[in-house]
Amino acid sequence: MRYTPIVGTLGYILSPDRKDVLMVHRLSNPEDDHLGKYNGLGGKMHPDEDVATCMKREILEESGLTVLEMELRGTVNWTNFGKHGEDWLGLIFLITRFEGTPFKDSPEGPLKWIPVDQIYSLPLWEGDHQILPLIFDRESKPFHGVMPYANHRPISWKYVR
């Protein structure tokens, strides 16, 4: 079987003091698989884009912020993740410098600055509890992981650095 994932970017925007992260509370679309969950910002890559351009475009569209500096923190292969069992290949960035003032709301829901140390108390995807520590740690080497899903829950997690 041919592997044809949806390729997307996911970005976590740090405040200048690195204590808070801008997240979206997905409340706008009742049909959204992410409904009620908090997440970073991002979306699907266009055929004419590289991943950096995609991430910068998604951040600008969803938050109004212009990315000045970002670092690739990792990649995740989420198999059977989508609403209809689609596979996703996510390229995850940490945005460390930006210009502008964020919108109050994105098309997916309200944007909120959340203290990094309080993220895990939010309603998140179950798998985010494994991935987020790798995104926010001080290790500069990116991680590359595989997280298969079944019935909207991760069934395993493995990664390398």
N, C-alpha and C positions, 0 to 999 in steps of 0.2 A: 504494500500500500504506500502510495506517495505521500510524503509529509508536506503539507501546504498550510502552515500556520498563518494566522493573522499576526502581522508584525505591528507592535505598538511601543510607544514610549510612556514612561511613568516618571514623574518628577516630584521631588520633595524639596520645597523651597525653605531654606533656613533664614531666620531673621539675622540681621547683622551681628548680633551678639551670640548667635548659634544656640540660643536657649529655646526658641519656638520654631515651629514648622507650620507652614500654611497648608491647610487641608480642606477638602471639599466634603461637606455632609450631603450625601446623595439623597435628596428629597424631592426633586422636581418631577421625575417621571415614574408613575406607578408601575410601568412595565419594565423598569430598570432592574436587572439582576443584582445590582449593587444597592438597591433601595434601603435606606436607613443606615448604611455603613459610611464610615469615614475613609477617605483615600487621598492619595496624592493626585496630582493633575497630569493629564496626558491623553493620549488617544492613538488612533490608527495612523500609520505612516502612509503618505501618498506615494504613488509610483515614481514620481519625479524628485523625491527627497532623499537626502541622507539622514541618518538618525539624529544628528545634532540639529539640523534644520527642522526636523519634525518636532523635536523636544522644544525648541525655542518658539516655534509657531504655536504649538499647543498651549504653552505657558502664557504667551501673549493673548491668545484667543480666550482662554478660560480665566485669566487673572488680571489682564491688563498690564502685567509686568514684562519688562524687557530683560532677558537673561544676558548678563555680562560675563559670568563665569559659572561653569558647571563641571562636574566630574562624573564619569561613568562609574557607578558603584557596583553594577552587576547585571547579569542577564538571568532570566528565568524562563524555562520552557514549561508552561502550564498546559498540560494535555487534558482534553475533555473538559475544559474550563467554561467555555461559552454556553449561552442559553440553550443552544442546540448541539452541544458536544464539540464545539469548535476548539481547536488548539490555538494557543496564543504564545508568541515569543515576545517577551517583554524586555526592553532595554531600560534599565532603571538608573536615573540620574539624581544627584544631589546638587541643587542650585545654591551656590555659595555667595553669589553677588548678583544684584539686579538693580534696575532703575524703575521708578514709578511707585504708584500707590495702588495696592490691589483693589479690585472690584469688591463690593460687598457680597455679591452673588455671582456664581458662574451659571452657565446653562444647565448644569446638573444639580445645583443647589447652593446654599450659602457657603462662603469661604470663611474659615476661622483660623486664627493663630492659636495653636495648641502647644503648651510646654512639651518639649520632647520627652521629658520623663513622665508625662501623663498619657502618652499616646495609647499605651496598652490597656487603659481603663475604658477606652472608647469602643463602640461597636465596630469591629473590623472583620475582614475575612479571616477565618481561622488560620490560614496559612501565613498571614501577615505577621503573626507572632514569631515565626521562624525567620522571616525575611528582614523585617525592620531592624533587628539588632545588627545585621550585617551592613545595612545602609547607613546607620548612624554611628557605627564604631569608628575609631580613629585609624584603623588599618587602611592603608592606601591601595592595597592590592584588591582589584575587583573579584567578586565571586561569580560563579556560573552554576546555576542549579536547575534541577528538574523536579517539578511538583505535579504529579498526576492527580486529577480530581475524579471523583465519582459521586453523583448525587449532591453536587455543590459543596463537597468537602474534600480536603486533601487526603490522599490515601498513603502518601509517603513523601519524603523530602530528602534529597541528597544534593550536595554541592561540593565544588572544588574551588581553591583559590590559586 
